């Protein structure tokens, strides 16, 4: 599942650390999907979840992998190494990623620090900028027990829905275009489930609001965003089974452009095939049949 693919590389890795930091923040400010995944990572690390803890994340994304992600950021590697191992800053700065990761692994394996301490040394924003954000998201979607409507799971899902609809990041005060619209959320949940599971008083409130809206603004439609101003994320997660909300997260995955590598590759192959056919088509033919690839599962983790 691990990947050495880094979604961001600096134009000049030898630039001053403050310039590298500014460049990375600028990149994150333009990437709403990465902002959300950073927020999600931060929340997951803080919630007491049996299926997502520091032991799991350290095993999947090892010190060796992480030091390679930050290969261009000696300052981050030094900060993490010093915090976890006590190695003096100047000495830590001069060491290569392999040495640093081996030292970090050794202090964990020898019991000097635990996995929670290890995770606390990493910044969520830096993780998504330099690390495999696609893998973070895929692991979350795969591991969340969608069939278990536990209070902690409902809380996590309601928080996720609210942030997917939000124009503001909870980290660093950054703004973004909402990843999902209210229509995306509403249309991704089966209408029969919605009508049968939402309490009567909420459905009545929506109906009353629709009638008031029609009287006040007869030419304006009553949109999904009006409905979701009443049926807020907390109510959705409370009353709709999480398994029925799962398609919303698939919609978010597509909106963020986080298709698994196999499906993304298939899409590029199809486009390349069509380009080739167009280029080599007989002159008298103006239409080229499209290549229809079988749809691959979106539920597989990247790199497995």
HELIX and SHEET records of a PDB file:
HELIX    1   1 UNK A   17  UNK A   29  1                                  13    
HELIX    2   2 UNK A   32  UNK A   46  1                                  15    
HELIX    3   3 UNK A   54  UNK A   60  1                                   7    
HELIX    4   4 UNK A   63  UNK A   69  1                                   7    
HELIX    5   5 UNK A   74  UNK A   85  1                                  12    
HELIX    6   6 UNK A   89  UNK A   94  1                                   6    
HELIX    7   7 UNK A   97  UNK A  109  1                                  13    
HELIX    8   8 UNK A  115  UNK A  120  1                                   6    
HELIX    9   9 UNK A  124  UNK A  130  1                                   7    
HELIX   10  10 UNK A  133  UNK A  143  1                                  11    
HELIX   11  11 UNK A  151  UNK A  164  1                                  14    
HELIX   12  12 UNK A  182  UNK A  188  1                                   7    
HELIX   13  13 UNK A  191  UNK A  197  1                                   7    
HELIX   14  14 UNK A  200  UNK A  216  1                                  17    
HELIX   15  15 UNK A  224  UNK A  228  1                                   5    
HELIX   16  16 UNK A  233  UNK A  239  1                                   7    
HELIX   17  17 UNK A  242  UNK A  255  1                                  14    
HELIX   18  18 UNK A  261  UNK A  280  1                                  20    
END                                                                             
